[in-house]
Amino acid sequence: MLFDPENGLYIFEVSIGFKANGEKQSSASCLIQADDLEEAEEKVMEYLDNLDLDQRFWIEEISDPYSIEEYQQQLEEDESEPFPLLDEMTEDEFVEFLGF
């Protein structure tokens, strides 16, 4: 299994908002695992705060929850790779993910 149920019961797809060249931009989707929407939002903001980026970035969009099994099954059916897990990205990986 790709996801650890101890990290949360659900998978949320998240896009991060930021300004680049004076214009609002949003990242590609990444994943956060949590027990509910509130916890997912808290985990994203905590991640950004830990990188001291919480003032420059925000949650642009967050999906409805997917159960771990449902999300993993969809990946297998589509034969696709999952989006990266936000809280597993280093600061350098996050910056590269954003395209800076």
DSSP file with accessible surface (Angstrom, degrees, kcal/mol):
  #  RESIDUE AA STRUCTURE BP1 BP2  ACC     N-H-->O    O-->H-N    N-H-->O    O-->H-N    TCO  KAPPA ALPHA  PHI   PSI    X-CA   Y-CA   Z-CA
    1    1 A M              0   0  135      0, 0.0    68,-0.0     0, 0.0     0, 0.0   0.000 360.0 360.0 360.0 137.2    0.0    0.0    0.0
    2    2 A L        +     0   0  102     66,-0.1     2,-0.3     2,-0.0    66,-0.0   0.771 360.0  57.0 -75.1 -28.0    1.3    3.5   -0.9
    3    3 A F  S    S-     0   0    9     65,-0.1     8,-0.0     8,-0.0     3,-0.0  -0.844  76.3-132.8-114.6 145.6   -0.4    5.2    2.0
    4    4 A D    >   -     0   0   72     -2,-0.3     3,-2.5     1,-0.1     4,-0.3  -0.839   8.7-150.7 -97.8 113.6   -0.1    4.7    5.7
    5    5 A P  G >  S+     0   0   65      0, 0.0     3,-1.2     0, 0.0    -1,-0.1   0.734  94.3  68.9 -57.0 -20.2   -3.5    4.6    7.4
    6    6 A E  G 3  S+     0   0  175      1,-0.2     3,-0.1     3,-0.1    -2,-0.0   0.720  93.3  58.3 -70.9 -18.5   -1.9    5.9   10.6
    7    7 A N  G <  S-     0   0   71     -3,-2.5    -1,-0.2     1,-0.3     2,-0.2   0.517 128.8 -49.4 -86.8  -6.6   -1.3    9.2    8.8
    8    8 A G    <   -     0   0    0     -3,-1.2    -1,-0.3    -4,-0.3    27,-0.2  -0.579  42.1-111.6 146.3 153.5   -5.0    9.7    8.2
    9    9 A L  S    S+     0   0   99     -2,-0.2    59,-1.2    -3,-0.1     2,-0.3   0.667  94.3  47.7 -82.5 -19.1   -8.0    7.9    6.8
   10   10 A Y  E     -AB  34  67A  90     24,-2.5    24,-2.1    57,-0.2     2,-0.4  -0.872  67.1-136.7-128.2 159.3   -8.4   10.0    3.7
   11   11 A I  E     -AB  33  66A   0     55,-3.0    55,-2.1    -2,-0.3     2,-0.4  -0.931  20.2-167.7-112.1 134.4   -6.4   11.4    0.9
   12   12 A F  E     -A   32   0A   0     20,-2.5    20,-2.0    -2,-0.4     2,-0.5  -0.975  16.7-138.0-121.9 136.6   -6.9   15.1   -0.2
   13   13 A E  E     -A   31   0A  43     -2,-0.4    50,-2.5    51,-0.4     2,-0.4  -0.838  29.4-171.5 -91.3 130.5   -5.6   16.6   -3.4
   14   14 A V  E     -AC  30  62A   0     16,-3.1    16,-2.3    -2,-0.5     2,-0.4  -0.959  18.1-162.1-127.1 137.3   -4.3   20.1   -2.7
   15   15 A S  E     - C   0  61A  11     46,-2.6    45,-2.3    -2,-0.4    46,-1.7  -0.974  19.4-140.0-116.4 138.8   -3.1   22.9   -4.9
   16   16 A I  E     - C   0  59A   0     12,-0.4    11,-2.5    -2,-0.4     2,-0.3  -0.820  11.0-143.4 -99.9 132.7   -1.0   25.7   -3.3
   17   17 A G  E     +DC  26  58A   0     41,-3.4    41,-1.9    -2,-0.4     2,-0.3  -0.696  29.9 151.2 -94.8 148.5   -1.5   29.3   -4.3
   18   18 A F  E     -DC  25  57A  12      7,-2.1     7,-3.4    -2,-0.3     2,-0.5  -0.968  41.5-106.4-162.5 167.4    1.3   31.8   -4.6
   19   19 A K  E     +D   24   0A 133     37,-0.5     2,-0.4    -2,-0.3     5,-0.2  -0.912  31.8 175.9-106.4 134.5    2.3   35.0   -6.4
   20   20 A A  E >  S-D   23   0A  21      3,-2.7     3,-2.0    -2,-0.5    -2,-0.0  -0.994  73.6  -6.6-136.8 128.7    4.9   34.9   -9.1
   21   21 A N  T 3  S-     0   0  166     -2,-0.4    -1,-0.1     1,-0.3     3,-0.1   0.862 130.2 -57.9  54.3  36.6    5.9   38.0  -11.2
   22   22 A G  T 3  S+     0   0   66      1,-0.2     2,-0.4     0, 0.0    -1,-0.3   0.501 117.2 106.7  77.3   3.1    3.0   39.8   -9.5
   23   23 A E  E <  S-D   20   0A 129     -3,-2.0    -3,-2.7     0, 0.0     2,-0.2  -0.913  75.3-109.1-117.9 145.5    0.4   37.4  -10.6
   24   24 A K  E     +D   19   0A 150     -2,-0.4     2,-0.3    -5,-0.2    -5,-0.2  -0.494  43.3 175.3 -68.9 134.6   -1.5   34.7   -8.7
   25   25 A Q  E     -D   18   0A  80     -7,-3.4    -7,-2.1    -2,-0.2     2,-0.4  -0.866  17.6-148.5-130.2 165.8   -0.5   31.2   -9.6
   26   26 A S  E     -D   17   0A  67     -2,-0.3    -9,-0.2    -9,-0.2     3,-0.1  -0.994  17.1-122.4-139.5 148.3   -1.3   27.8   -8.3
   27   27 A S        -     0   0   14    -11,-2.5    71,-0.1    -2,-0.4     3,-0.1  -0.250  34.2 -94.2 -76.2 168.2    0.7   24.6   -8.1
   28   28 A A        -     0   0   65     69,-0.3   -12,-0.4     1,-0.2    -1,-0.2  -0.267  64.9 -73.1 -66.7 170.2   -0.1   21.3   -9.6
   29   29 A S        +     0   0   37    -14,-0.1     2,-0.3    -3,-0.1   -14,-0.2  -0.414  52.9 177.0 -72.6 143.8   -1.9   18.9   -7.3
   30   30 A C  E     -A   14   0A   0    -16,-2.3   -16,-3.1    53,-0.2     2,-0.3  -0.826  25.3-112.3-131.8 174.0   -0.1   17.3   -4.4
   31   31 A L  E     -Ae  13  85A   0     53,-3.1    55,-3.1    -2,-0.3    56,-0.4  -0.841  21.9-175.0-115.2 149.5   -1.5   15.0   -1.7
   32   32 A I  E     -A   12   0A   0    -20,-2.0   -20,-2.5    -2,-0.3     2,-0.5  -0.989  17.2-144.8-136.5 139.4   -2.1   15.3    2.0
   33   33 A Q  E     +A   11   0A   4     -2,-0.4     2,-0.3   -22,-0.2   -22,-0.2  -0.919  35.9 141.2-107.7 129.6   -3.3   12.5    4.2
   34   34 A A  E     -A   10   0A   0    -24,-2.1   -24,-2.5    -2,-0.5   -26,-0.2  -0.968  58.3-112.7-158.1 169.0   -5.6   13.3    7.1
   35   35 A D  S    S-     0   0   74     -2,-0.3     2,-0.3   -27,-0.2   -27,-0.1   0.682  96.2  -4.9 -83.7 -21.4   -8.7   12.1    9.0
   36   36 A D  S  > S-     0   0   82    -26,-0.1     4,-2.3     1,-0.1     5,-0.2  -0.966  80.2 -89.7-161.1 173.8  -10.8   15.1    7.9
   37   37 A L  H  > S+     0   0   80     -2,-0.3     4,-2.6     1,-0.2     5,-0.2   0.896 121.1  53.7 -60.1 -43.5  -10.8   18.3    6.0
   38   38 A E  H  > S+     0   0  127      1,-0.2     4,-2.3     2,-0.2    -1,-0.2   0.928 110.5  46.4 -59.8 -45.1   -9.9   20.4    9.0
   39   39 A E  H  > S+     0   0   53      2,-0.2     4,-2.7     1,-0.2    -1,-0.2   0.900 110.3  54.3 -65.6 -37.9   -6.9   18.3    9.8
   40   40 A A  H  X S+     0   0    0     -4,-2.3     4,-2.2     2,-0.2    -2,-0.2   0.943 110.0  46.5 -60.5 -46.7   -5.8   18.3    6.1
   41   41 A E  H  X S+     0   0   79     -4,-2.6     4,-2.5     1,-0.2     5,-0.2   0.915 112.3  50.8 -61.8 -42.5   -5.8   22.1    6.1
   42   42 A E  H  X S+     0   0  107     -4,-2.3     4,-2.7    -5,-0.2    -2,-0.2   0.908 109.3  50.8 -62.2 -41.8   -3.9   22.2    9.4
   43   43 A K  H  X S+     0   0   42     -4,-2.7     4,-2.3     2,-0.2    -1,-0.2   0.895 110.8  48.6 -64.6 -40.2   -1.3   19.8    8.0
   44   44 A V  H  X S+     0   0    0     -4,-2.2     4,-2.4     2,-0.2    -2,-0.2   0.954 114.4  44.8 -63.8 -48.5   -0.8   21.9    4.9
   45   45 A M  H  X S+     0   0   70     -4,-2.5     4,-2.7     1,-0.2    -2,-0.2   0.883 112.5  52.1 -66.5 -35.3   -0.5   25.2    6.9
   46   46 A E  H  X S+     0   0  122     -4,-2.7     4,-2.8    -5,-0.2    -1,-0.2   0.919 109.0  50.8 -65.4 -41.8    1.9   23.5    9.4
   47   47 A Y  H  X S+     0   0   21     -4,-2.3     4,-1.3     2,-0.2    -2,-0.2   0.948 113.3  44.7 -59.6 -48.6    4.1   22.3    6.5
   48   48 A L  H  <>S+     0   0    0     -4,-2.4     5,-3.5     1,-0.2     6,-0.6   0.896 113.2  51.4 -64.4 -38.7    4.2   25.8    5.0
   49   49 A D  H ><5S+     0   0   84     -4,-2.7     3,-1.8     4,-0.2    -1,-0.2   0.908 105.3  55.5 -64.8 -41.4    4.9   27.3    8.5
   50   50 A N  H 3<5S+     0   0  114     -4,-2.8    -1,-0.2     1,-0.3    -2,-0.2   0.810 110.6  45.3 -62.3 -29.9    7.7   24.8    9.1
   51   51 A L  T 3<5S-     0   0   32     -4,-1.3    -1,-0.3    -3,-0.2    -2,-0.2   0.374 116.0-119.1 -90.3   2.8    9.4   26.1    5.9
   52   52 A D  T < 5S+     0   0  132     -3,-1.8    -3,-0.2    -5,-0.1    -2,-0.1   0.853  86.0 113.4  59.6  38.4    8.6   29.7    7.0
   53   53 A L    >>< +     0   0   14     -5,-3.5     4,-1.5    -6,-0.1     3,-1.4   0.302  30.9 107.3-117.4   5.5    6.5   30.0    3.9
   54   54 A D  T 34 S+     0   0   42     -6,-0.6    -5,-0.1     1,-0.3    -1,-0.1   0.722  79.7  52.4 -64.9 -18.8    3.1   30.4    5.4
   55   55 A Q  T 34 S+     0   0  166     -7,-0.2    -1,-0.3     1,-0.1    -2,-0.1   0.690 114.8  40.5 -87.0 -18.4    2.9   34.1    4.6
   56   56 A R  T <4 S+     0   0  152     -3,-1.4   -37,-0.5    -8,-0.1     2,-0.3   0.577 115.3  47.6-104.2 -15.0    3.7   33.6    0.9
   57   57 A F  E  <  +C   18   0A   7     -4,-1.5     2,-0.3   -39,-0.1   -39,-0.2  -0.920  58.7 175.6-129.6 155.2    1.7   30.5    0.1
   58   58 A W  E     -C   17   0A  78    -41,-1.9   -41,-3.4    -2,-0.3     2,-0.8  -0.939  43.3 -84.9-149.2 168.3   -1.9   29.5    0.8
   59   59 A I  E     +C   16   0A  41     -2,-0.3   -43,-0.2   -43,-0.2     3,-0.1  -0.721  39.9 178.5 -80.0 114.2   -4.3   26.7    0.0
   60   60 A E  E     -     0   0A  86    -45,-2.3     2,-0.3    -2,-0.8   -44,-0.2   0.884  67.2  -6.4 -82.2 -44.1   -5.8   27.5   -3.4
   61   61 A E  E     -C   15   0A 135    -46,-1.7   -46,-2.6     2,-0.0     2,-0.4  -0.992  56.8-169.4-154.0 144.8   -7.9   24.4   -3.6
   62   62 A I  E     -C   14   0A  36     -2,-0.3   -48,-0.2   -48,-0.2   -25,-0.0  -0.998  21.8-131.6-138.7 135.3   -8.5   21.2   -1.7
   63   63 A S        -     0   0   22    -50,-2.5     3,-0.1    -2,-0.4    -2,-0.0  -0.241  30.6 -90.2 -78.7 170.3  -10.5   18.2   -2.9
   64   64 A D        -     0   0  137      1,-0.1   -51,-0.4   -52,-0.1    -1,-0.2  -0.399  63.6 -84.0 -66.6 158.4  -13.2   16.3   -1.2
   65   65 A P        -     0   0   64      0, 0.0     2,-0.4     0, 0.0   -53,-0.2  -0.372  38.5-158.7 -72.2 145.6  -11.7   13.3    0.7
   66   66 A Y  E     -B   11   0A  73    -55,-2.1   -55,-3.0    -3,-0.1     2,-0.0  -0.976  24.6-117.6-114.4 137.0  -10.9   10.0   -1.0
   67   67 A S  E  >  -B   10   0A  34     -2,-0.4     4,-2.8   -57,-0.2     5,-0.3  -0.402  27.8-116.0 -66.9 152.6  -10.6    6.9    1.1
   68   68 A I  H  > S+     0   0    3    -59,-1.2     4,-2.7     1,-0.2     5,-0.2   0.932 116.5  47.7 -55.1 -46.3   -7.2    5.4    0.9
   69   69 A E  H  > S+     0   0  116      1,-0.2     4,-2.6     2,-0.2    -1,-0.2   0.915 112.0  49.0 -63.5 -43.5   -8.5    2.3   -0.7
   70   70 A E  H  > S+     0   0   99      2,-0.2     4,-2.2     1,-0.2    -1,-0.2   0.925 113.5  46.4 -62.2 -44.9  -10.6    4.2   -3.3
   71   71 A Y  H  X S+     0   0   13     -4,-2.8     4,-2.1     2,-0.2    -2,-0.2   0.935 114.2  46.7 -66.2 -45.0   -7.6    6.5   -4.2
   72   72 A Q  H  X S+     0   0   24     -4,-2.7     4,-2.2    -5,-0.3    -1,-0.2   0.905 111.2  52.1 -65.6 -39.0   -5.2    3.6   -4.5
   73   73 A Q  H  X S+     0   0  109     -4,-2.6     4,-2.7    -5,-0.2    -1,-0.2   0.916 108.3  51.5 -62.3 -41.7   -7.7    1.6   -6.6
   74   74 A Q  H  X S+     0   0   89     -4,-2.2     4,-2.4     1,-0.2    -1,-0.2   0.908 108.8  51.3 -62.2 -40.9   -8.1    4.5   -9.0
   75   75 A L  H  X>S+     0   0   16     -4,-2.1     5,-2.1     1,-0.2     4,-0.7   0.918 111.8  47.0 -61.2 -43.5   -4.4    4.8   -9.4
   76   76 A E  H  <5S+     0   0  128     -4,-2.2     3,-0.4     2,-0.2    -2,-0.2   0.912 112.1  49.3 -66.0 -42.3   -4.1    1.1  -10.2
   77   77 A E  H  <5S+     0   0  117     -4,-2.7    -1,-0.2     1,-0.2    -2,-0.2   0.896 117.7  40.3 -63.7 -39.9   -7.0    1.2  -12.7
   78   78 A D  H  <5S-     0   0   96     -4,-2.4    -1,-0.2    -5,-0.2    -2,-0.2   0.528 103.0-134.1 -84.4  -7.6   -5.6    4.3  -14.4
   79   79 A E  T  <5 +     0   0  180     -4,-0.7     2,-0.3    -3,-0.4    -3,-0.2   0.917  58.5 141.1  51.2  47.0   -2.0    2.8  -14.2
   80   80 A S      < -     0   0   53     -5,-2.1    -1,-0.2    -6,-0.2    -2,-0.1  -0.799  56.0-111.8-118.4 161.0   -0.9    6.2  -13.0
   81   81 A E        -     0   0  171     -2,-0.3     2,-0.0    -3,-0.1    -5,-0.0  -0.664  38.5-111.3 -86.2 145.4    1.6    7.5  -10.5
   82   82 A P        -     0   0   39      0, 0.0     3,-0.1     0, 0.0    -1,-0.1  -0.346  33.9-101.1 -72.6 155.8    0.2    9.3   -7.4
   83   83 A F        -     0   0   83      1,-0.1   -53,-0.2   -53,-0.1     3,-0.0  -0.369  56.1 -84.6 -63.3 158.6    0.8   13.0   -7.0
   84   84 A P        -     0   0   52      0, 0.0   -53,-3.1     0, 0.0     2,-0.6  -0.341  40.2-112.3 -68.9 149.0    3.6   13.7   -4.5
   85   85 A L  B >   -e   31   0A  23    -55,-0.2     3,-1.4     1,-0.2     4,-0.5  -0.726  23.1-145.3 -81.1 121.7    2.8   13.8   -0.8
   86   86 A L  G >  S+     0   0    0    -55,-3.1     3,-1.8    -2,-0.6    -1,-0.2   0.924  94.8  51.4 -55.8 -50.4    3.3   17.3    0.4
   87   87 A D  G 3  S+     0   0   71    -56,-0.4    -1,-0.3     1,-0.3   -55,-0.1   0.532 105.7  57.0 -74.9  -0.3    4.6   16.6    3.9
   88   88 A E  G <  S+     0   0  134     -3,-1.4     2,-0.3     2,-0.1    -1,-0.3   0.491  86.3  99.7-100.9  -5.8    7.2   14.2    2.5
   89   89 A M    <   -     0   0   18     -3,-1.8     2,-0.1    -4,-0.5    -3,-0.0  -0.642  68.8-135.8 -81.9 136.4    8.8   16.9    0.2
   90   90 A T     >  -     0   0   76     -2,-0.3     4,-2.7     1,-0.1     5,-0.2  -0.334  34.0 -99.7 -74.2 171.7   11.9   18.6    1.4
   91   91 A E  H  > S+     0   0   99      1,-0.2     4,-2.6     2,-0.2     5,-0.2   0.923 126.3  49.5 -61.2 -42.6   12.1   22.4    1.0
   92   92 A D  H  > S+     0   0  130      1,-0.2     4,-2.4     2,-0.2    -1,-0.2   0.907 111.4  48.5 -63.0 -42.1   14.2   21.9   -2.2
   93   93 A E  H  > S+     0   0   98      2,-0.2     4,-2.8     1,-0.2    -1,-0.2   0.894 111.0  51.3 -64.7 -38.2   11.7   19.4   -3.6
   94   94 A F  H  X S+     0   0    1     -4,-2.7     4,-2.1     2,-0.2    -2,-0.2   0.935 110.3  47.8 -64.4 -45.9    8.8   21.8   -2.8
   95   95 A V  H  X>S+     0   0   51     -4,-2.6     5,-2.1     1,-0.2     4,-0.9   0.927 114.2  47.3 -61.7 -42.7   10.5   24.7   -4.6
   96   96 A E  H ><5S+     0   0  155     -4,-2.4     3,-0.8     1,-0.2    -2,-0.2   0.914 108.7  55.3 -65.0 -40.1   11.2   22.4   -7.6
   97   97 A F  H 3<5S+     0   0   50     -4,-2.8   -69,-0.3     1,-0.3    -1,-0.2   0.890 107.2  50.1 -58.7 -38.8    7.6   21.2   -7.5
   98   98 A L  H 3<5S-     0   0   19     -4,-2.1    -1,-0.3    -5,-0.1    -2,-0.2   0.676 117.2-116.6 -75.0 -17.5    6.4   24.8   -7.7
   99   99 A G  T <<5       0   0   63     -4,-0.9    -3,-0.2    -3,-0.8    -2,-0.1   0.725 360.0 360.0  90.6  21.4    8.7   25.4  -10.7
  100  100 A F      <       0   0  117     -5,-2.1    -1,-0.2     0, 0.0    -2,-0.1  -0.586 360.0 360.0 -85.1 360.0   11.0   28.0   -9.1
